[in-house]
Amino acid sequence: MAADDTIDLAAGAPPEVRARLALALDVDDLVEALRLVRVLRPWFGVAKVGLELYSSAGPDAIGAVANEGLDVFADLKFLDIPTTVEKAARVVGTLGARYLTVHTRGGVEHLAAGVEGMAAGAGAVGLPDPVVLGVTVLTSESADPAALAERLGVAVRAGAGGVVCAASDLGEASRLAPGLVRVVPGIRPAGVEAHDQARPATPAAAAAAGADLLVIGRAVTRAPDPVAAAVAVAAELV
């Protein structure tokens, strides 16, 4: 953007910015989750349904959020025997989720089962190809270069569409898993408490390091003024 150009974000972010921001719906009530979606969707193109909301509202959470016009990121972090992962991913694929997380620590066969199941489920109901994200080393964990390299390799060999990693791991993700979607949770604007994140990053820093999708929750949803917080986050990507 040129120095004399200005973009008014008060009414919402440009489509290319919204597509890079995922709102973490880390609540246990679907009504509250949908309220957050309706207030904040002008700045977020993706909404993350995690274990808390999924455990409370079940599969309805995915469909309800999708009906609000956002891509759904089902952050369920599957880790089980391949047969179970394949069947569970198939169900999620039929529900309309765009993204699904599956742990890479289960190995290539385990992750590949999730990829196969998710694609089969989406295809069975005529939905676009979804993206299975291999979870590498959590942002709540300390850096582990050896584990990161191994798990990025698993994601590539299993045919995953993307990986979840910390911003500090993006360089290795780009080198060892080129072409995969890079998703970074633990996003915290400068001055915002890190909470349980051992390796947080600001939106601008994560984007500059090569993140494709930034996951932001409490920094916005629990802010005194969530809309103002969302505007500030989007401004770092403009």
ABEGO torsion letter per residue (X at the ends): XBAABBBBAAAEBBAAAAAABBBBBBBABAAAAAAAAAAAAAABABBBBBAAAAAAAEAAAAAAAAAAGBBBBBBAGBBBBAAAAAAAAAAAAAAGBABBBBBAAAEAAAAAAAAAAAAAAAAAAGBBBBBBBBBBBBAABBBBAAAAAAAAAAAAAAGBABBBBBAAAAAAAAAABBGBBBBBBGBBBBGBBAEABABBBBAAAAAAAGBABBBBBAAAAABABAAAAAAAAAAAAX
